[in-house]
Amino acid sequence: MTNLLSPLTFNHGSPMKNRFMLAPLTNCQSHADGSLSEDEFRWLTYRAEGGFGLTMTCAAHVQRTGQGFPGQLGVWSDDHLPGLSRLAGAIKNHDSLAICQLHHAGMRSPADLIGETPACPSNNERAGARGLSLEETRQLIEDFVQAAVRSEQAGFDGVELHGAHGYILCQYFSASINQREDEYGGSMENRFRILFEIIEGVRARCSRDFILGVRLSPERFGLQMAEILTVAQQLLLDDRLDFLDMSLWDGFKEPVEEAYAGKSLIQHFATLDREGVRLGVAGNIRTPEQAEQVLAENVDWIMLGRAGILNHDFPARYAENPRFEAVTIPVSRDHLREERLSEGFIEYFGGTWPEAIAD
C-alpha cells in the first residue's frame, strides 16, 4: 500500500479512507436559486463512487449577494437543505467524507448576476464595489458560521472556509484591497481577524466531531508570502482546525517574490510545524506519478481538480494499478459526458481551458 492509499485521521470527525480529496470545482450546474440540480448531484456523487476519500462541493455561497458565477450551489437559506441533505447522504454512502466549501465572492460577484453593487472590505472603484460597514462585516461572519451550522444539519461531515483566490475573505486579508480603519483593517492581525472569528464561531456552534478546514492561496490579489506563511503556521498549530488546503496553482514552481526563491511553493509550506492539523495541496497534479511526488514533499493529502474532472475514478484506478495511465487533455465532449459533466459544465470547462476539448 502506498501512502496515497493509507487512511488519514483528523482532530475531529471520521478519518479519510485514503489521501485523495476532490477539489472544490466551479461547474455552473445548480439552479438559479442556489438549490442543487440533478446534474450537480450526478457529477459529485460519481467522484465519491470513484473512490475519493473526501468529496468537496463547489464553492457554495453563504449570502445571496455573494454569488460568484451562474449556477452556483447555495448554502445561505434553509430552502437549500433538501438538496444539500440528499447530496451529503449520497456522498457518504460511497464511504467518502462529504465537505461543503463555504464561499462569498465579494467584489468578484458580477453586479448583473446578484442584481446590486458587489461588496468588498472597502470601497473599490476599479471593481465597482462598495465597502461593507462594521455591522455588515459582523453579519458576514455570522452568515459563514450559520452556513456551517446548516451544512451540519444537512449531514455534511464538515466544511472548508474559502480564503483563497481573491474572494471576500482573501479581500480582507489583502493590504492593497482592504483599506478599512477599524478592527478588520490595517495590521495583519486585523486583516485576518475575520477568518479566526469565523473559525471560533464554527467550532463553538457545530458539534465536536464536525470537520473544519481552511483554503488559502499564497500569491496574487495583493497577498504577501510572509503573511500567508505566518497565518498558515498559526493554522497548522490550531487544534480547532482539521486541515489546511494550500491552493498553489502549480506547487512545484518557485514563489513570485524573489525573497522566497530557491524553494518551491510546496516546500515553503511543507516545512512549517504542525500538530494534528493536516496539510494538503492543490496545483497541477494530473498523473499518479505527480500525485506521489507531491505526497513525498511531506504533505498529508492531495487535491485533484482537473484530473478529477477527467478521471472520476482516479483513486479507484490507482488502487488497482499505481501506474495506470490517467486521461489528460485534450479530450472529446463525449468523454466529458461519460464523466457526467452536463452540457453547461462542458461549455464552462471548454471556455476556461480552450485547449482541453478536442472537438
N, C-alpha and C positions, 0 to 999 in steps of 0.2 A: 504493500500500500504506500503510495506517495503521500507527501504532506498535503497535497491538494484534496485528498480523499479522507483525511483524518477529521474527526469531529472537532468542533470549536465551542468552548464554553464562554459565557459572559458573566458579568457581575450580577445580572438579573435575568430571569426567564430561562427558557429552554435552550439547549445547545443547538448549534447548527450541525447538520449531519456531514457536511463537507465544507471546503473553503471557497466555494463558488457562490457569489452574490450576483443577482441580476441588477444591472444599473437602472436607476430611475430614468426612463426614456420617454421624451416627448413623442406622442403618437397621434394626437388630434382625433381621437376616435370616440370620445364620450359625447353625451348630448349637450346642447347649448346651455342648459340649466345646471350643468355640472354633474348630473346623475350618470351612473355607469351605463354604458351601452353593451349590447351583446358582443360587438366587435372587440371592445377593450377587454371584456371578460374572457373571450376565447384566446386573445393574444397573450394575456398574462398567465392564465392557468396552463396554457400549453408549455410555458417555460418552467413552471413548477413541476408539471408532468415530466419534463425533460431532465429533471434531476438537480435543479438549482437548490442549494441548501437554504437560500434565502431569496425570496421573490419580492422586489420592491415596486410599488406603484410608480407611475409617472409623478411629477411634481403636482400635488393636489393643493389647490389654493384655499387659504384659510379665511379669506374675505371675498365677497362677491367682486369687489373692485380690485382685487389682487390678481385677477386672471391675466395670464401672460400670453396665451395663444388660444385659437379656436379649438373647440372640442376637448377642453381641459377638464380632468376629473376634479370634482369639488368635494370639500370636507368642511364647508362653512355653514351647513344647515342640517338639521335633523331629517330633512327631506331626503338627504343623501344616504341615510342609514340603511335602507333596504338593499340597495345595490352594493354598498360597502360591506355589509354583512355577508351577502352572497359571495362576494369576491374573496374575502378573508377566509371564509369557511372552505371554499373550493381549493384555495392555495394550500391551506393546512391539511386538507385531505390527501394531498400528494406528499406529505411529510416535508414540506418546505415552510420555513418561517415566513409569516406574512407581515410586511412592514409598509406603512404608509408614509410617503415623504411629504412633509408639510412645507408649504411654499407661499410666497407672495412676491409678485413681480415688481412691485414698487414703480419706479419711473419707467420701467420697461413694459408696463401694461399699455397696450395700444388704446388711445382715447376712444377710437371708433368702436372698439370691442367692448369696453366697460361703460361707455356712454357718459363719461365725465373726465375731468382732468386727472391724470395719474398722480399718485402720491410719491413723496420722496422724503428723506430726513429733513431736507431744507429746500427752499425754492431752487429750481434748476431750470434756467431759461433755455439752455440748449436742448434739454429733453422735453420741455414744455410741461414740467411737473411742479406741483405745489408742495410746500413743506408741511409736514404734519405738526400739529400742535402737541404740547406735552400730554394733554388728555388723550389725543388720538394715538400717540405713541404707547401710552399705557393700555389703551384699548387693543392695539395691535398685539401687544404681549399677551393680553387676556385671550385674544382670538387664536393665537398659536396654541396656548395651553388648552383652550376649550376644544380645539381641533384634535389634540392628542387624547383628551377625555373621550371625545366622540369616536375616535379610532378604536380605543379600547372597548367602548360599548359595542362597536361593530364586530369585535372579535379579533382584531389585529394583535399580533404578538408585540408590536412596538411601533415606534415612529422614528423618522430621521428628520432633523431640522436642517433645511436647505439654506446654508450660509455661504454659498459659492456663486460664481459666475455673474456677479453684478446684479443680483436680485435684491430685495429690500434689506435683508439682514446684512448682506455684503455692502450695500449702500451706507448703512450706519457705520460699518467698520472702516470705510474709506475716508481718510483725512481730506482728500480732494473733493469728494462729493458731499460729505457730512459737514455742514457749516453751522451746526447748532451751537448755542451758547449755554445750554442747560446741562443737566447731568448725563445726557445722552450724546454729548458732543464735546469736542476739544481734545482732551487727553486720550491715550489709547484705552485706559481703563474705562473711561466714559463711553467711548465709541463701541466697545464690546460689551457694555453693561446689558444691553438688550438681550444678547444671547444668554448670558448667565442668569438673568431673571426669568427667561423662558424655561431654561433647564430646571431652575428651582421650582417653578410653578408646575411643570410636568411631573417632577419627582414627588411633589407634595400631594398632587391630586390624582395621580394614577397609582395603580397597585404596585406592590413591592416587586412583582415579577414582570413588570412591563419594561420592555427593552427600549433604550433611548440612545440614539446615535446623532452625530453632527457631521454635516458635509462642509468642508472648506476647500477653497482653491487659493493658491499662493501668488498668483500673478494676474495682471490686467485689472481694470476697473479701479485704479488708484490704490491697489493693495501693495503692501511692502513686505518683503520676505522676513525681515527682522520681526515685525509684529505678528505675522502669521505663525512663525516658528515659536514665538513666545506663547501665543494663545494655544497652539497645538500642544505645547508642553504642559500647559495648565490642564487642558482637557484630558490628556493621557494619564494624568495623576488624580483625576476627579472621579471618585468612586460612585458618583451619581450617574455616570455615563457607562455605556457598554461598548461603544465603538466610535472611532474617528475615521471618517471616509475622506481621504485626500483625493480630490479630483484634479489630476495633473495634466490632462490632455495627452501629454507624452512624457511619462515618468522618467525615461532614460535620458532625456535632454538635460542640459545644464540650465540653471536659472538665467533669466534675462539680466538680472542685476549682476554686474561684474564682480562685486564684492563677494559673491557666492559661487564664483566659477571654481572649477576643479572637482566638483562632486555633482552627481545627477540630482534631480529633484527628489527621487525616491530616497537616495542616501541621506539627504538632509533631514528627512522626517523619520526614516527608519532608525536613525541613531539616537533619537530622543528617548529619554527614560519613560517607562510605562509600568504601571502596576494594576493589572486587571483589565484596563481599557484596551480593547483590541484595535490595532491599526491596519487599515486596508487601503488599497489604492485603485483608482481607475485611470486609464490612459493608454489607449492604443494597444491593448492586449488582444491579439487576434488568433493566436495559434497555441497548441499545447506547449510548445517549447517556450514561447514568450510567457505563458502563464507560470511555468515552472521557474523561469528566470526571475520573474517579479517576486515570487514567493521566497526565492533564495536570498533576496535582499533584506531578509529579516522583517518582513511584514506578515500579518496573521491571516489575511484573506485577500482575494482579488475580486474585482468587479468587472463583469463583461457587459459592454454596451453593444456596439455594432456586431461583435461576434455572437452575442445573444440574439440579435435580430436574425442573423443569417443561419444560426445553428441553435434551434430551440432546445436541443438535447446535447449540447456541448458537454455538460458534466457526465451524462449517462454514457456517451460515446467515449469519453476519456476513461471512465471506469472500466470499460470493456477493452480499450486499447489506448494507452497513453501516447501512442504515436499515430493516432488517427489523423487523417487529413481534413482539417476544418475547411468549410466553404468560406471563400473570401470574395471580395468584389473583383470584377463586376458579376452580377447575377441577373437572371431573367425575371421578369414580372411574375411568371408562373412559379418560379422558386419562392418568391416572396409570398405569393398566395398560398402555397403549400405550407409555408411557415406561419400562416394565419394572420397575415397583415391584411387589413381592409384596403379597399381601393384608395380611400383617403390617406391612410398611412403610407401606402406605396407612393402616392404623389408627394407627400411631405418628405419621405425618405429620399426620393429622387431629386427633389428641389434642394435639399440640404447637401446631398453628395451627388452631384450630376454624373460623376464618373461611376457611380455604384450600380446603375442599371444598364444592362447590355442592349436591351431592345426598346 
